[in-house]
Amino acid sequence: MAPPPPPRPGLRQVRAAQLRGRARKRAITQVLLGSVFLIGALAYARSPDRHTQTNITWMTGLVLLSTVDVALGLRVLARLARRRAAWWVLGSAAWGALSVVLLGILLRT
């Protein structure tokens, strides 16, 4: 006699998997958007008139937006992976700190 077929996942499990997939895509998009904002800040840092107050204000805003977007994306990814909150907080802090250091290096030259 053949063994019984494995139970098919119910509608709840399928829907939960779909929602996790969408959340993961949104989180990755959020991190990519943060990367785009950082690239914008770096572009301002490489411009010829980078020391004007307007450009410094734009760079500050773009770095803040970048850090917030990366933090939101990492938070969702950490929750999906069931990691502690400390991981996404540390990752976001590292992202922000390294962004500021990189902008500082580019503004000195």
C-alpha positions in Angstrom: 0.0 0.0 0.0 1.3 3.5 -0.9 2.0 6.0 1.8 -0.5 8.8 2.1 0.4 12.0 0.2 2.0 14.7 2.3 -0.5 17.3 3.5 -0.8 20.3 1.3 -0.3 23.6 2.9 -3.5 25.3 3.9 -4.6 28.7 2.6 -3.3 30.4 5.8 0.2 29.1 5.3 0.3 30.1 1.6 -1.0 33.6 2.4 1.5 34.0 5.2 4.3 33.0 2.8 3.1 35.5 0.2 3.0 38.3 2.8 6.5 37.4 4.0 7.7 37.5 0.4 6.2 40.9 -0.2 7.6 42.3 3.0 11.1 41.0 2.0 10.8 42.7 -1.4 9.7 45.9 0.2 12.6 45.8 2.7 15.1 45.2 -0.1 13.7 48.1 -2.0 13.9 50.3 1.1 17.6 49.4 1.5 18.2 50.1 -2.2 16.5 53.5 -1.9 18.7 54.3 1.0 21.7 53.5 -1.2 20.4 55.8 -3.9 20.1 58.6 -1.4 23.6 58.0 -0.3 24.8 58.1 -3.9 23.1 61.5 -4.2 24.9 62.8 -1.1 28.2 61.6 -2.5 27.4 63.3 -5.8 26.9 66.6 -3.9 30.2 66.0 -2.0 32.0 65.7 -5.4 30.5 68.8 -6.9 32.8 71.9 -7.5 30.8 74.1 -5.1 30.4 71.5 -2.4 31.2 73.8 0.5 28.2 76.1 0.0 25.6 76.0 2.7 22.9 74.8 0.3 24.9 71.8 -0.8 25.8 70.9 2.8 22.2 71.1 3.7 21.2 68.8 0.9 24.0 66.3 1.8 22.8 66.3 5.4 19.2 65.6 4.4 20.2 62.9 1.9 22.4 61.1 4.5 19.6 61.3 7.0 17.1 59.9 4.5 19.6 57.2 3.5 20.1 56.1 7.1 16.3 56.1 7.9 15.5 54.0 4.8 18.3 51.5 5.5 17.1 51.3 9.1 13.5 50.6 8.1 14.6 48.0 5.5 17.0 46.2 8.0 14.3 46.2 10.7 11.9 44.3 8.4 14.6 41.9 7.3 15.6 41.3 10.9 12.0 40.6 11.9 11.5 38.2 9.1 14.7 36.3 10.0 13.6 36.5 13.7 16.8 38.2 14.8 17.2 40.5 17.8 16.5 44.2 17.5 20.1 44.9 18.2 21.2 43.7 14.8 19.3 46.1 12.7 20.0 49.0 15.2 23.7 48.2 15.0 23.6 47.9 11.2 21.8 51.2 10.8 24.2 53.0 13.1 27.2 51.6 11.2 25.6 52.7 7.9 25.1 56.2 9.2 28.5 56.5 10.8 30.3 55.2 7.7 28.3 57.5 5.5 29.3 60.5 7.5 32.9 59.4 7.6 32.9 59.0 3.8 31.3 62.4 3.3 33.9 63.9 5.6 36.7 62.4 3.6 35.3 63.7 0.3 34.7 67.2 1.7 38.3 67.5 2.9 39.8 66.9 -0.5 
